[in-house]
Amino acid sequence: MSTQKSEVPYGTLDLLVLKTLDTMGPLHGYGIARRIEQVSETLRLSQGSIYPALMRLEQQGWIRTEWGVSETNRKVKFYALTRAGTKQLGEAVKQWQNTTALVARFLEAKP
């Protein structure tokens, strides 16, 4: 596994968080970050990136929070997808697929 930091385009982290919660169910912020890192194999997330994204998603109504106890018996916030978040995830996936298809067409274009 590479230790080099990978960067993702702006807004992509929101999609990754929403998809993680859709797949895994409610998780605390540390768990979300570790799951994204695990799946990506190259991305490294800091608290300075994951928590602002979680706050932004909560403010938009796409995730909700609830206090609970972690596996290490610490009081933590758990994040879960809302109905609006599920709808937004579907829209974000479509937008991402359209964007990657567009870029692929340009990369494959012959001069």
Backbone torsions as a table, in degrees:
resi	resn	phi	psi	omega
1	MET	NA	134.2	-178.5
2	SER	-75.9	144.4	176.4
3	THR	-97.4	-1.8	178.6
4	GLN	-67.7	137.5	178.1
5	LYS	-72.2	137.2	174.0
6	SER	-108.0	147.1	177.2
7	GLU	-115.3	146.3	178.2
8	VAL	-116.8	148.9	178.8
9	PRO	-58.4	150.0	-179.9
10	TYR	-52.8	135.2	178.5
11	GLY	92.3	-18.8	-178.7
12	THR	-67.6	-35.9	-180.0
13	LEU	-59.8	-38.5	177.2
14	ASP	-58.3	-45.3	178.7
15	LEU	-61.5	-43.9	-179.6
16	LEU	-63.8	-39.9	178.4
17	VAL	-66.1	-47.8	-179.6
18	LEU	-60.2	-43.7	-179.7
19	LYS	-66.4	-38.6	178.0
20	THR	-61.8	-45.8	179.1
21	LEU	-67.2	-34.9	177.7
22	ASP	-64.6	-40.1	-177.4
23	THR	-79.5	-45.1	-171.1
24	MET	-96.2	-17.9	-173.5
25	GLY	84.5	-171.6	-176.7
26	PRO	-56.5	134.5	178.7
27	LEU	-143.1	157.9	171.8
28	HIS	-85.3	164.8	-173.8
29	GLY	-55.5	-43.1	179.8
30	TYR	-62.5	-41.5	179.1
31	GLY	-64.5	-39.1	177.5
32	ILE	-62.7	-48.1	-179.2
33	ALA	-60.9	-45.7	-179.2
34	ARG	-64.8	-38.0	179.4
35	ARG	-65.2	-43.3	178.0
36	ILE	-61.7	-43.2	177.7
37	GLU	-63.1	-41.2	-179.2
38	GLN	-62.1	-46.3	-178.4
39	VAL	-70.2	-41.0	-175.9
40	SER	-73.4	-31.7	-177.4
41	GLU	68.6	-13.1	-180.0
42	THR	-128.5	-22.0	-176.0
43	LEU	-78.7	135.8	174.7
44	ARG	-121.0	122.6	-177.4
45	LEU	-107.0	137.9	176.0
46	SER	-104.3	165.4	175.6
47	GLN	-60.1	-29.7	-179.8
48	GLY	-70.0	-11.9	176.9
49	SER	-110.4	-40.7	-174.5
50	ILE	-73.1	-44.0	-175.5
51	TYR	-70.0	-39.1	173.0
52	PRO	-61.2	-37.3	178.0
53	ALA	-64.0	-42.9	179.0
54	LEU	-63.1	-41.5	178.4
55	MET	-63.9	-42.1	179.6
56	ARG	-63.6	-44.2	179.7
57	LEU	-65.1	-36.6	177.5
58	GLU	-67.9	-42.4	179.1
59	GLN	-63.1	-31.4	179.1
60	GLN	-81.8	-6.9	178.2
61	GLY	83.0	14.1	-177.6
62	TRP	-89.9	-19.0	173.1
63	ILE	-135.8	159.1	175.4
64	ARG	-126.2	161.1	-179.4
65	THR	-120.9	154.4	175.8
66	GLU	-151.7	136.5	178.2
67	TRP	-75.2	141.8	177.7
68	GLY	-155.9	-169.1	-178.6
69	VAL	-116.2	131.1	-178.7
70	SER	-78.2	177.1	177.7
71	GLU	-62.5	-24.3	179.8
72	THR	-95.5	15.5	176.3
73	ASN	65.3	33.5	176.4
74	ARG	-108.7	147.6	176.9
75	LYS	-75.6	121.5	-177.5
76	VAL	-139.7	161.0	174.1
77	LYS	-86.2	130.5	173.2
78	PHE	-102.4	140.1	-178.9
79	TYR	-110.9	139.3	180.0
80	ALA	-139.0	151.4	178.9
81	LEU	-73.1	140.2	173.6
82	THR	-98.5	172.8	174.8
83	ARG	-58.7	-42.4	178.1
84	ALA	-63.2	-35.2	177.8
85	GLY	-66.6	-38.3	177.0
86	THR	-63.6	-42.5	178.0
87	LYS	-64.5	-44.5	179.5
88	GLN	-62.7	-39.3	178.0
89	LEU	-58.3	-46.5	178.4
90	GLY	-58.8	-43.3	179.2
91	GLU	-67.0	-40.9	-179.6
92	ALA	-66.0	-38.3	177.9
93	VAL	-63.5	-45.4	177.9
94	LYS	-59.9	-44.7	-179.7
95	GLN	-62.9	-42.8	179.5
96	TRP	-63.2	-43.8	179.2
97	GLN	-62.6	-41.8	177.7
98	ASN	-64.1	-42.1	-179.6
99	THR	-65.5	-46.4	-179.4
100	THR	-66.9	-33.8	176.5
101	ALA	-65.3	-41.2	177.9
102	LEU	-61.9	-48.2	-180.0
103	VAL	-62.4	-42.1	179.4
104	ALA	-59.8	-40.0	178.3
105	ARG	-61.3	-40.9	179.3
106	PHE	-69.8	-37.7	179.9
107	LEU	-68.6	-29.8	-179.0
108	GLU	-89.1	-11.0	-177.0
109	ALA	-64.6	136.2	177.7
110	LYS	-89.1	141.9	179.0
111	PRO	-67.5	NA	NA
